[in-house]
Amino acid sequence: MSSVTGGTGLAIVLFAMTVGLGGGLALYALVRAEHDRRVTDRETAERLARRDRD
C-alpha cells in the first residue's frame, strides 16, 4: 500500500478547501442575488399580486 507524500497530501487538502470555500461563496452569491431581485415596494407587490389573480 503506497502512502501519499507530504507535498501531494498538502495539495489535496488545499484543493479540497478551495473547492469547499469557493462553492460556499458561489452559493451565497447566488442566493444573495436572487434575494436582491425580489425586494420591491408595497405598491408594486400589490399590483403584481392582483395581476397574478386575473
PyMOL Python script that loads the backbone (N, CA, C, O; Angstrom):
from pymol import cmd

cmd.read_pdbstr("""\
ATOM      1  N   MET A   1       0.850  -1.171   0.000  1.00  0.00           N
ATOM      2  CA  MET A   1       0.000   0.000   0.000  1.00  0.00           C
ATOM      3  C   MET A   1       0.898   1.236   0.000  1.00  0.00           C
ATOM      4  O   MET A   1       1.746   1.391   0.879  1.00  0.00           O
ATOM      5  N   SER A   2       0.712   2.108  -0.978  1.00  0.00           N
ATOM      6  CA  SER A   2       1.584   3.277  -1.075  1.00  0.00           C
ATOM      7  C   SER A   2       1.020   4.422  -0.247  1.00  0.00           C
ATOM      8  O   SER A   2      -0.196   4.587  -0.144  1.00  0.00           O
ATOM      9  N   SER A   3       1.890   5.190   0.326  1.00  0.00           N
ATOM     10  CA  SER A   3       1.446   6.335   1.116  1.00  0.00           C
ATOM     11  C   SER A   3       1.563   7.601   0.276  1.00  0.00           C
ATOM     12  O   SER A   3       2.369   7.676  -0.651  1.00  0.00           O
ATOM     13  N   VAL A   4       0.757   8.579   0.611  1.00  0.00           N
ATOM     14  CA  VAL A   4       0.784   9.862  -0.083  1.00  0.00           C
ATOM     15  C   VAL A   4       1.905  10.685   0.518  1.00  0.00           C
ATOM     16  O   VAL A   4       2.018  10.796   1.738  1.00  0.00           O
ATOM     17  N   THR A   5       2.730  11.260  -0.337  1.00  0.00           N
ATOM     18  CA  THR A   5       3.833  12.079   0.172  1.00  0.00           C
ATOM     19  C   THR A   5       3.290  13.372   0.756  1.00  0.00           C
ATOM     20  O   THR A   5       2.156  13.756   0.469  1.00  0.00           O
ATOM     21  N   GLY A   6       4.085  14.040   1.567  1.00  0.00           N
ATOM     22  CA  GLY A   6       3.655  15.261   2.243  1.00  0.00           C
ATOM     23  C   GLY A   6       3.176  16.336   1.295  1.00  0.00           C
ATOM     24  O   GLY A   6       2.145  16.963   1.540  1.00  0.00           O
ATOM     25  N   GLY A   7       3.903  16.562   0.220  1.00  0.00           N
ATOM     26  CA  GLY A   7       3.522  17.606  -0.734  1.00  0.00           C
ATOM     27  C   GLY A   7       2.222  17.299  -1.446  1.00  0.00           C
ATOM     28  O   GLY A   7       1.394  18.185  -1.654  1.00  0.00           O
ATOM     29  N   THR A   8       2.044  16.049  -1.817  1.00  0.00           N
ATOM     30  CA  THR A   8       0.817  15.650  -2.508  1.00  0.00           C
ATOM     31  C   THR A   8      -0.375  15.733  -1.566  1.00  0.00           C
ATOM     32  O   THR A   8      -1.452  16.190  -1.948  1.00  0.00           O
ATOM     33  N   GLY A   9      -0.172  15.288  -0.336  1.00  0.00           N
ATOM     34  CA  GLY A   9      -1.256  15.353   0.650  1.00  0.00           C
ATOM     35  C   GLY A   9      -1.678  16.791   0.920  1.00  0.00           C
ATOM     36  O   GLY A   9      -2.867  17.091   1.031  1.00  0.00           O
ATOM     37  N   LEU A  10      -0.699  17.667   1.025  1.00  0.00           N
ATOM     38  CA  LEU A  10      -0.989  19.084   1.243  1.00  0.00           C
ATOM     39  C   LEU A  10      -1.742  19.665   0.057  1.00  0.00           C
ATOM     40  O   LEU A  10      -2.672  20.451   0.237  1.00  0.00           O
ATOM     41  N   ALA A  11      -1.352  19.288  -1.144  1.00  0.00           N
ATOM     42  CA  ALA A  11      -2.031  19.780  -2.352  1.00  0.00           C
ATOM     43  C   ALA A  11      -3.482  19.319  -2.380  1.00  0.00           C
ATOM     44  O   ALA A  11      -4.370  20.081  -2.762  1.00  0.00           O
ATOM     45  N   ILE A  12      -3.727  18.077  -1.979  1.00  0.00           N
ATOM     46  CA  ILE A  12      -5.097  17.550  -1.960  1.00  0.00           C
ATOM     47  C   ILE A  12      -5.935  18.299  -0.936  1.00  0.00           C
ATOM     48  O   ILE A  12      -7.077  18.663  -1.216  1.00  0.00           O
ATOM     49  N   VAL A  13      -5.382  18.530   0.242  1.00  0.00           N
ATOM     50  CA  VAL A  13      -6.112  19.250   1.290  1.00  0.00           C
ATOM     51  C   VAL A  13      -6.404  20.681   0.844  1.00  0.00           C
ATOM     52  O   VAL A  13      -7.518  21.170   1.031  1.00  0.00           O
ATOM     53  N   LEU A  14      -5.424  21.353   0.262  1.00  0.00           N
ATOM     54  CA  LEU A  14      -5.652  22.724  -0.211  1.00  0.00           C
ATOM     55  C   LEU A  14      -6.692  22.772  -1.326  1.00  0.00           C
ATOM     56  O   LEU A  14      -7.521  23.680  -1.376  1.00  0.00           O
ATOM     57  N   PHE A  15      -6.640  21.794  -2.212  1.00  0.00           N
ATOM     58  CA  PHE A  15      -7.637  21.730  -3.285  1.00  0.00           C
ATOM     59  C   PHE A  15      -9.042  21.539  -2.711  1.00  0.00           C
ATOM     60  O   PHE A  15      -9.980  22.219  -3.127  1.00  0.00           O
ATOM     61  N   ALA A  16      -9.189  20.623  -1.764  1.00  0.00           N
ATOM     62  CA  ALA A  16     -10.494  20.366  -1.155  1.00  0.00           C
ATOM     63  C   ALA A  16     -11.010  21.606  -0.419  1.00  0.00           C
ATOM     64  O   ALA A  16     -12.197  21.922  -0.491  1.00  0.00           O
ATOM     65  N   MET A  17     -10.127  22.299   0.281  1.00  0.00           N
ATOM     66  CA  MET A  17     -10.543  23.513   0.993  1.00  0.00           C
ATOM     67  C   MET A  17     -10.939  24.615   0.016  1.00  0.00           C
ATOM     68  O   MET A  17     -11.896  25.349   0.259  1.00  0.00           O
ATOM     69  N   THR A  18     -10.204  24.730  -1.084  1.00  0.00           N
ATOM     70  CA  THR A  18     -10.522  25.745  -2.091  1.00  0.00           C
ATOM     71  C   THR A  18     -11.869  25.466  -2.743  1.00  0.00           C
ATOM     72  O   THR A  18     -12.674  26.378  -2.929  1.00  0.00           O
ATOM     73  N   VAL A  19     -12.111  24.214  -3.087  1.00  0.00           N
ATOM     74  CA  VAL A  19     -13.387  23.846  -3.700  1.00  0.00           C
ATOM     75  C   VAL A  19     -14.532  24.071  -2.708  1.00  0.00           C
ATOM     76  O   VAL A  19     -15.585  24.589  -3.080  1.00  0.00           O
ATOM     77  N   GLY A  20     -14.325  23.684  -1.455  1.00  0.00           N
ATOM     78  CA  GLY A  20     -15.370  23.870  -0.445  1.00  0.00           C
ATOM     79  C   GLY A  20     -15.671  25.335  -0.190  1.00  0.00           C
ATOM     80  O   GLY A  20     -16.836  25.731  -0.138  1.00  0.00           O
ATOM     81  N   LEU A  21     -14.647  26.130  -0.033  1.00  0.00           N
ATOM     82  CA  LEU A  21     -14.840  27.558   0.210  1.00  0.00           C
ATOM     83  C   LEU A  21     -15.410  28.255  -1.019  1.00  0.00           C
ATOM     84  O   LEU A  21     -16.317  29.080  -0.908  1.00  0.00           O
ATOM     85  N   GLY A  22     -14.882  27.925  -2.176  1.00  0.00           N
ATOM     86  CA  GLY A  22     -15.381  28.536  -3.408  1.00  0.00           C
ATOM     87  C   GLY A  22     -16.834  28.180  -3.677  1.00  0.00           C
ATOM     88  O   GLY A  22     -17.623  29.030  -4.089  1.00  0.00           O
ATOM     89  N   GLY A  23     -17.187  26.919  -3.442  1.00  0.00           N
ATOM     90  CA  GLY A  23     -18.578  26.504  -3.642  1.00  0.00           C
ATOM     91  C   GLY A  23     -19.518  27.205  -2.680  1.00  0.00           C
ATOM     92  O   GLY A  23     -20.616  27.617  -3.056  1.00  0.00           O
ATOM     93  N   GLY A  24     -19.081  27.338  -1.435  1.00  0.00           N
ATOM     94  CA  GLY A  24     -19.911  28.036  -0.452  1.00  0.00           C
ATOM     95  C   GLY A  24     -20.109  29.496  -0.809  1.00  0.00           C
ATOM     96  O   GLY A  24     -21.219  30.018  -0.704  1.00  0.00           O
ATOM     97  N   LEU A  25     -19.043  30.156  -1.231  1.00  0.00           N
ATOM     98  CA  LEU A  25     -19.154  31.562  -1.614  1.00  0.00           C
ATOM     99  C   LEU A  25     -20.010  31.729  -2.869  1.00  0.00           C
ATOM    100  O   LEU A  25     -20.774  32.689  -2.972  1.00  0.00           O
ATOM    101  N   ALA A  26     -19.891  30.815  -3.813  1.00  0.00           N
ATOM    102  CA  ALA A  26     -20.714  30.886  -5.029  1.00  0.00           C
ATOM    103  C   ALA A  26     -22.189  30.702  -4.687  1.00  0.00           C
ATOM    104  O   ALA A  26     -23.041  31.418  -5.212  1.00  0.00           O
ATOM    105  N   LEU A  27     -22.492  29.755  -3.820  1.00  0.00           N
ATOM    106  CA  LEU A  27     -23.877  29.547  -3.400  1.00  0.00           C
ATOM    107  C   LEU A  27     -24.415  30.772  -2.683  1.00  0.00           C
ATOM    108  O   LEU A  27     -25.547  31.185  -2.930  1.00  0.00           O
ATOM    109  N   TYR A  28     -23.619  31.357  -1.798  1.00  0.00           N
ATOM    110  CA  TYR A  28     -24.026  32.576  -1.093  1.00  0.00           C
ATOM    111  C   TYR A  28     -24.328  33.699  -2.086  1.00  0.00           C
ATOM    112  O   TYR A  28     -25.336  34.395  -1.957  1.00  0.00           O
ATOM    113  N   ALA A  29     -23.456  33.871  -3.070  1.00  0.00           N
ATOM    114  CA  ALA A  29     -23.649  34.932  -4.058  1.00  0.00           C
ATOM    115  C   ALA A  29     -24.931  34.708  -4.861  1.00  0.00           C
ATOM    116  O   ALA A  29     -25.659  35.662  -5.137  1.00  0.00           O
ATOM    117  N   LEU A  30     -25.211  33.473  -5.234  1.00  0.00           N
ATOM    118  CA  LEU A  30     -26.431  33.182  -5.993  1.00  0.00           C
ATOM    119  C   LEU A  30     -27.684  33.456  -5.173  1.00  0.00           C
ATOM    120  O   LEU A  30     -28.642  34.045  -5.675  1.00  0.00           O
ATOM    121  N   VAL A  31     -27.681  33.033  -3.923  1.00  0.00           N
ATOM    122  CA  VAL A  31     -28.849  33.269  -3.057  1.00  0.00           C
ATOM    123  C   VAL A  31     -29.024  34.757  -2.817  1.00  0.00           C
ATOM    124  O   VAL A  31     -30.147  35.259  -2.842  1.00  0.00           O
ATOM    125  N   ARG A  32     -27.926  35.470  -2.585  1.00  0.00           N
ATOM    126  CA  ARG A  32     -27.990  36.918  -2.346  1.00  0.00           C
ATOM    127  C   ARG A  32     -28.526  37.642  -3.577  1.00  0.00           C
ATOM    128  O   ARG A  32     -29.339  38.557  -3.447  1.00  0.00           O
ATOM    129  N   ALA A  33     -28.085  37.249  -4.765  1.00  0.00           N
ATOM    130  CA  ALA A  33     -28.550  37.886  -5.995  1.00  0.00           C
ATOM    131  C   ALA A  33     -30.041  37.638  -6.204  1.00  0.00           C
ATOM    132  O   ALA A  33     -30.759  38.532  -6.651  1.00  0.00           O
ATOM    133  N   GLU A  34     -30.510  36.433  -5.885  1.00  0.00           N
ATOM    134  CA  GLU A  34     -31.935  36.134  -6.032  1.00  0.00           C
ATOM    135  C   GLU A  34     -32.745  36.968  -5.059  1.00  0.00           C
ATOM    136  O   GLU A  34     -33.807  37.477  -5.416  1.00  0.00           O
ATOM    137  N   HIS A  35     -32.263  37.116  -3.842  1.00  0.00           N
ATOM    138  CA  HIS A  35     -32.975  37.904  -2.837  1.00  0.00           C
ATOM    139  C   HIS A  35     -33.044  39.372  -3.240  1.00  0.00           C
ATOM    140  O   HIS A  35     -34.083  40.007  -3.065  1.00  0.00           O
ATOM    141  N   ASP A  36     -31.975  39.912  -3.769  1.00  0.00           N
ATOM    142  CA  ASP A  36     -31.943  41.322  -4.157  1.00  0.00           C
ATOM    143  C   ASP A  36     -32.924  41.619  -5.285  1.00  0.00           C
ATOM    144  O   ASP A  36     -33.474  42.718  -5.354  1.00  0.00           O
ATOM    145  N   ARG A  37     -33.143  40.666  -6.154  1.00  0.00           N
ATOM    146  CA  ARG A  37     -34.089  40.880  -7.263  1.00  0.00           C
ATOM    147  C   ARG A  37     -35.518  40.942  -6.774  1.00  0.00           C
ATOM    148  O   ARG A  37     -36.342  41.624  -7.383  1.00  0.00           O
ATOM    149  N   ARG A  38     -35.840  40.250  -5.689  1.00  0.00           N
ATOM    150  CA  ARG A  38     -37.221  40.103  -5.260  1.00  0.00           C
ATOM    151  C   ARG A  38     -37.695  41.211  -4.331  1.00  0.00           C
ATOM    152  O   ARG A  38     -38.888  41.279  -4.035  1.00  0.00           O
ATOM    153  N   VAL A  39     -36.816  42.074  -3.866  1.00  0.00           N
ATOM    154  CA  VAL A  39     -37.212  43.146  -2.964  1.00  0.00           C
ATOM    155  C   VAL A  39     -37.914  44.226  -3.776  1.00  0.00           C
ATOM    156  O   VAL A  39     -37.381  44.714  -4.772  1.00  0.00           O
ATOM    157  N   THR A  40     -39.104  44.589  -3.343  1.00  0.00           N
ATOM    158  CA  THR A  40     -39.890  45.580  -4.054  1.00  0.00           C
ATOM    159  C   THR A  40     -40.712  46.377  -3.045  1.00  0.00           C
ATOM    160  O   THR A  40     -40.804  45.996  -1.878  1.00  0.00           O
ATOM    161  N   ASP A  41     -41.290  47.449  -3.478  1.00  0.00           N
ATOM    162  CA  ASP A  41     -42.107  48.236  -2.567  1.00  0.00           C
ATOM    163  C   ASP A  41     -43.514  47.643  -2.486  1.00  0.00           C
ATOM    164  O   ASP A  41     -43.888  46.782  -3.282  1.00  0.00           O
ATOM    165  N   ARG A  42     -44.271  48.114  -1.525  1.00  0.00           N
ATOM    166  CA  ARG A  42     -45.592  47.541  -1.259  1.00  0.00           C
ATOM    167  C   ARG A  42     -46.540  47.734  -2.444  1.00  0.00           C
ATOM    168  O   ARG A  42     -47.267  46.812  -2.813  1.00  0.00           O
ATOM    169  N   GLU A  43     -46.534  48.918  -3.035  1.00  0.00           N
ATOM    170  CA  GLU A  43     -47.456  49.198  -4.137  1.00  0.00           C
ATOM    171  C   GLU A  43     -47.207  48.260  -5.321  1.00  0.00           C
ATOM    172  O   GLU A  43     -48.150  47.722  -5.901  1.00  0.00           O
ATOM    173  N   THR A  44     -45.957  48.070  -5.668  1.00  0.00           N
ATOM    174  CA  THR A  44     -45.614  47.182  -6.775  1.00  0.00           C
ATOM    175  C   THR A  44     -45.995  45.744  -6.443  1.00  0.00           C
ATOM    176  O   THR A  44     -46.499  45.021  -7.302  1.00  0.00           O
ATOM    177  N   ALA A  45     -45.758  45.331  -5.214  1.00  0.00           N
ATOM    178  CA  ALA A  45     -46.103  43.965  -4.806  1.00  0.00           C
ATOM    179  C   ALA A  45     -47.607  43.738  -4.890  1.00  0.00           C
ATOM    180  O   ALA A  45     -48.053  42.690  -5.357  1.00  0.00           O
ATOM    181  N   GLU A  46     -48.388  44.713  -4.440  1.00  0.00           N
ATOM    182  CA  GLU A  46     -49.851  44.561  -4.521  1.00  0.00           C
ATOM    183  C   GLU A  46     -50.321  44.505  -5.966  1.00  0.00           C
ATOM    184  O   GLU A  46     -51.208  43.720  -6.300  1.00  0.00           O
ATOM    185  N   ARG A  47     -49.735  45.330  -6.825  1.00  0.00           N
ATOM    186  CA  ARG A  47     -50.109  45.319  -8.240  1.00  0.00           C
ATOM    187  C   ARG A  47     -49.774  43.973  -8.880  1.00  0.00           C
ATOM    188  O   ARG A  47     -50.570  43.427  -9.644  1.00  0.00           O
ATOM    189  N   LEU A  48     -48.588  43.440  -8.561  1.00  0.00           N
ATOM    190  CA  LEU A  48     -48.205  42.143  -9.091  1.00  0.00           C
ATOM    191  C   LEU A  48     -49.114  41.038  -8.573  1.00  0.00           C
ATOM    192  O   LEU A  48     -49.449  40.115  -9.317  1.00  0.00           O
ATOM    193  N   ALA A  49     -49.519  41.118  -7.310  1.00  0.00           N
ATOM    194  CA  ALA A  49     -50.405  40.099  -6.745  1.00  0.00           C
ATOM    195  C   ALA A  49     -51.775  40.151  -7.414  1.00  0.00           C
ATOM    196  O   ALA A  49     -52.356  39.105  -7.707  1.00  0.00           O
ATOM    197  N   ARG A  50     -52.295  41.340  -7.659  1.00  0.00           N
ATOM    198  CA  ARG A  50     -53.598  41.443  -8.344  1.00  0.00           C
ATOM    199  C   ARG A  50     -53.495  40.923  -9.772  1.00  0.00           C
ATOM    200  O   ARG A  50     -54.423  40.285 -10.269  1.00  0.00           O
ATOM    201  N   ARG A  51     -52.378  41.190 -10.431  1.00  0.00           N
ATOM    202  CA  ARG A  51     -52.197  40.725 -11.804  1.00  0.00           C
ATOM    203  C   ARG A  51     -52.138  39.196 -11.858  1.00  0.00           C
ATOM    204  O   ARG A  51     -52.603  38.596 -12.827  1.00  0.00           O
ATOM    205  N   ASP A  52     -51.570  38.560 -10.825  1.00  0.00           N
ATOM    206  CA  ASP A  52     -51.496  37.097 -10.784  1.00  0.00           C
ATOM    207  C   ASP A  52     -52.874  36.462 -10.656  1.00  0.00           C
ATOM    208  O   ASP A  52     -53.084  35.353 -11.147  1.00  0.00           O
ATOM    209  N   ARG A  53     -53.803  37.129 -10.018  1.00  0.00           N
ATOM    210  CA  ARG A  53     -55.140  36.551  -9.816  1.00  0.00           C
ATOM    211  C   ARG A  53     -55.983  36.584 -11.064  1.00  0.00           C
ATOM    212  O   ARG A  53     -56.841  35.720 -11.245  1.00  0.00           O
ATOM    213  N   ASP A  54     -55.770  37.539 -11.919  1.00  0.00           N
ATOM    214  CA  ASP A  54     -56.598  37.682 -13.126  1.00  0.00           C
ATOM    215  C   ASP A  54     -56.250  36.692 -14.194  1.00  0.00           C
ATOM    216  O   ASP A  54     -56.863  36.694 -15.261  1.00  0.00           O
TER     217      ASP A  54
END
""", "prot")
cmd.dss("prot")
cmd.show_as("cartoon", "prot")
cmd.util.cbc("prot")
cmd.orient("prot")
